[in-house]
Amino acid sequence: MAIALCNGADLTLTSLGRSLPGRAHVKNKIKRVDRALGNTAIHHELPLIQQMLTRSITSLMPFCVIAVDWSGWHDKNWHLLRASLVCNGRSLPLMSEVVPAWLAQNSQVQCAFLDRLHAAIPDGKPVTIITDAGFRTDWFRHISQLGWCFTGRVRGLVCFQLEGSTRWMKISDLQAESTSIKVGYGVLARKPRVPCYGSFYLQKRPSAGRHGKGRRSKTEKEHRSSAQEPWLLFSNVEGLEPHQIMTLYSRRMQIEQNFRDEKSPRFGYGLRLSRSQGWGRLAVLSVVAAMASLVMWLTGYMAEKKQLHRHYQANSEKGRRILSYLRLAGEVLRDRPGIVRRMNIVNMLKKLGNEYSNMVMGC
């Protein structure tokens, strides 16, 4: 099914079936996909499949910067919790969990997901988890207990206290500037029985310069408010300057682009067109999308290394990337469908590991 998705199919049952390779009738291919999506044996093996996929990727990296986030999945009844390896342009999906909407943002679900992720990554591998403002104190504390580092955003009415002070502060009490600064070391949130300690960093991000229509939806207003509010980051990462912490957190947007790649009918795999229902079927689709994204990313990465991307640009720009790895992979696969069969995935992951530090921390 991942092959069909790489060849241009949508992330829906019938589209995957129609695009499967082989000489069987289309009707039989569609039934084959239907049986695979509903196969309970596959459902039980999904955690093992994701664990093997995660280990095969992370074992070749010198360290791992992993973005974790929630997203609505398929429709309003289901949500997806995903961990993706931050890279260049797009992150690589590692592990996902589909849950009912009423369990979204649940602390126990998040901590259990962290434990699964920890079991999949080789022991001793340095890991930094990046999250947005939806993750709170118990999340950061659990990451610290696993021996990992974290960087997350503090927003709204969440209070913090700096070391040596008795005053509890909010982000509105701080004066942010365009230059990133370290506010100090302290504790996050008043109520937790077990305090969570880390350093606070502040910066006023420049405006993106977007001007839309006057009438906006509730979600758009929330995103607009988030973009206008200064970045107050809470982190236990050591040895980095404030601007490097900001650079690290800015990579979190890659996982948002991953969600768009999978759900958008225009720009991605078109999950929104799917009518599949039930936890098992949606979980299988999420793993298929992760596998296809890995193959497409590595194909685009390899094509750029071979300077093939210049043949697919609409201009002669050489100073920056014009086509994303996924878009470039789609263009190359249409012209050279056999390129994936000739690609050595392990060798490409090794090359990625050699360049990983510059990809993540390069400004």
Long-range contacts (C-beta under 8 A, 24 or more apart in sequence): 1-33, 1-36, 1-288, 2-288, 2-291, 2-292, 2-295, 5-269, 5-288, 5-289, 5-292, 6-292, 6-295, 6-296, 6-299, 6-329, 6-333, 6-340, 7-333, 7-337, 8-330, 8-334, 10-265, 10-269, 10-270, 10-271, 10-273, 10-274, 11-262, 11-269, 11-270, 11-271, 11-273, 11-274, 11-285, 11-288, 11-289, 12-270, 12-271, 12-273, 12-274, 12-275, 12-276, 13-37, 13-274, 13-275, 13-276, 15-270, 15-273, 16-288, 36-284, 37-276, 37-280, 37-281, 37-284, 37-285, 38-278, 38-280, 38-281, 39-284, 40-280, 42-280, 42-284, 43-279, 43-280, 43-283, 43-284, 46-283, 46-284, 46-287, 47-116, 49-287, 50-94, 50-95, 50-96, 50-120, 50-287, 50-290, 51-95, 51-116, 51-119, 51-120, 53-94, 53-95, 53-290, 53-291, 53-294, 54-83, 54-94, 54-95, 54-117, 54-120, 54-121, 55-120, 55-121, 55-122, 56-349, 57-85, 57-92, 57-94, 57-294, 57-349, 58-85, 58-94, 58-120, 58-121, 58-122, 58-125, 59-122, 59-125, 60-346, 60-349, 60-350, 60-352, 60-353, 61-85, 61-125, 61-352, 61-353, 61-356, 62-126, 62-353, 62-356, 62-357, 63-125, 63-126, 63-127, 63-128, 63-356, 63-357, 64-121, 64-125, 64-126, 64-127, 64-128, 65-127, 65-128, 65-130, 65-248, 65-251, 65-360, 66-94, 66-117, 66-127, 66-128, 66-129, 66-130, 67-91, 67-129, 67-130, 67-131, 67-251, 67-252, 67-254, 67-255, 68-113, 68-129, 68-130, 68-131, 68-135, 68-255, 69-131, 69-132, 69-134, 69-252, 69-255, 69-256, 69-259, 70-104, 70-105, 70-134, 71-259, 71-263, 72-101, 73-98, 73-271, 73-282, 73-286, 74-271, 74-272, 74-274, 74-276, 74-282, 74-285, 76-101, 77-101, 78-279, 78-282, 79-103, 79-104, 80-259, 80-286, 81-109, 81-110, 81-113, 82-255, 82-258, 82-259, 82-286, 83-113, 83-117, 84-254, 84-255, 84-258, 86-130, 86-251, 86-252, 86-254, 86-255, 86-360, 87-254, 87-297, 87-352, 87-356, 87-359, 87-360, 88-325, 88-359, 89-254, 89-257, 89-321, 89-324, 89-325, 90-254, 90-257, 90-258, 90-261, 90-293, 90-297, 90-324, 90-325, 90-326, 91-251, 91-254, 91-255, 91-257, 91-258, 92-293, 92-294, 92-297, 93-258, 93-289, 93-290, 93-293, 93-294, 94-120, 94-290, 95-120, 96-283, 96-286, 96-287, 96-290, 97-283, 98-279, 98-282, 98-283, 98-286, 100-279, 105-134, 107-136, 107-138, 107-139, 110-135, 110-139, 110-142, 111-138, 111-139, 111-142, 114-139, 114-142, 114-143, 114-146, 115-146, 118-146, 118-148, 128-237, 128-248, 130-248, 130-249, 130-251, 130-252, 131-252, 132-252, 133-158, 133-226, 136-189, 137-188, 137-189, 137-192, 137-196, 138-192, 140-188, 140-196, 140-198, 140-234, 140-236, 141-192, 141-194, 141-196, 144-196, 144-236, 149-235, 149-236, 149-237, 149-238, 150-198, 150-234, 150-235, 150-236, 150-237, 151-233, 151-234, 151-235, 151-237, 151-245, 151-248, 151-249, 152-233, 152-234, 152-235, 153-231, 153-232, 153-233, 153-234, 153-249, 154-188, 154-200, 154-232, 154-233, 154-234, 155-226, 155-229, 155-232, 158-188, 158-189, 159-189, 159-190, 160-186, 160-187, 160-188, 160-189, 160-200, 160-234, 161-186, 161-187, 161-190, 162-186, 162-200, 163-187, 171-229, 171-230, 171-232, 174-202, 174-230, 174-232, 176-202, 176-203, 176-204, 176-230, 176-231, 176-232, 177-203, 177-204, 178-203, 178-204, 178-206, 179-203, 180-242, 180-243, 180-245, 180-246, 181-242, 182-242, 183-232, 188-234, 197-236, 198-234, 198-235, 198-236, 199-234, 199-235, 199-236, 200-232, 200-233, 200-234, 201-231, 201-232, 201-233, 201-235, 201-242, 201-245, 201-246, 202-230, 202-231, 202-232, 202-233, 203-230, 203-231, 203-242, 203-246, 204-230, 204-231, 205-230, 205-231, 243-363, 244-361, 247-361, 247-363, 248-360, 248-361, 251-360, 258-293, 261-293, 261-326, 262-289, 262-293, 293-326, 295-329, 295-340, 295-345, 296-325, 296-326, 296-329, 296-330, 297-325, 297-326, 297-329, 298-343, 298-345, 298-348, 298-349, 298-352, 299-325, 299-328, 299-329, 299-332, 299-333, 299-339, 299-340, 299-343, 300-324, 300-325, 300-326, 300-327, 300-328, 300-329, 300-332, 301-325, 301-348, 301-351, 301-352, 302-339, 302-343, 302-348, 303-328, 303-329, 303-332, 303-339, 304-328, 305-351, 308-332
